[in-house]
Amino acid sequence: MVKVWYSLYSRMLNRSNLVKAFSKVKSSNGAGGIDGQSIKDFAESLTSNIDQILTELQEKSYQPQPVRRVEIPKA
C-alpha cells in the first residue's frame, strides 16, 4: 500500500527533515540565496538557524526570500 500525503506542511515541521534538506543542498554544492548568506555561513550556526526556521514555520510567520533565477544553457 502506498502512503498518500495530502499536506507537505506538516512534514516541514520536522527538525530532522529540515536538517536533511540542508544536507542535500550542501552536498550538491547549492548556491547561497538572494540574501547573500552562504551555505558555509548557514552551517556555522546550523542549530540556531534550523530552530529559527522551525519556529517561524510553526507560527506560520515564515516569509521566504525571493528566488534568484539562474538560466542553465541547454543544447
N, C-alpha and C positions, 0 to 999 in steps of 0.2 A: 504494500500500500504506500502510495506517495503522499507525503505530508504537504498540504497546501497552506501557504502563508497569505493571509488577507491583508496584513499590515506589517510593513517592514519597520515602522517607527519603534515598536517595542523591542525589536532586535538591536536597534541603535542604542537603546538604553542599557545595554550590557557592556560593562567595562572591558571584558576580555575581547569582545567584538571590535571595540574601538582600538584596542592595542594591536589586534591582528590586522586591522585596516591600515594602521600606521606602519606596521612591519612590512606589509605588501608594498606600500608606497616607497618606503626606504629601500627595500630590496630591488625594486625596479628602477632605482635612481630617479624617482619622481622629482619634478621641479618644485621650487617654492611657489607660494601663491602670490597673488597681486599685492598682498600686504607687505611683501618684502622679507618675510620671515623664512629663513632657510630650513631645510629638513634637519640639518645639524643643530640649529638653534632650538627648534621644537623638541628634539630628542634630549637636549641638555636638561630640560625641566619637564620631561615627558609626563611624570605622575601628576604634577600640578596642572599641566595643560589638558590632560585627559579628564581630570577632575572638573576643571572649569567647563569644558565642553559638555560633559555628562550633566552637570548642574543646569546649564543653560537648556539642554535638551529636555530634562525633566520638568523644568519650569516653563517650557515652551517659549523661551525668550531668545533662543539662538537665532542670530541673523547672519547667514553666510556671506562671505565677501564675494564680490563679482568674480566671475571666472575669466582667467586670461586665456584667450583663444590663440592657439598655435596651429598654423597650417602645416600639414605634413605633405610634402610633394610626392605625388604618385605618378606612375607611368601612364 
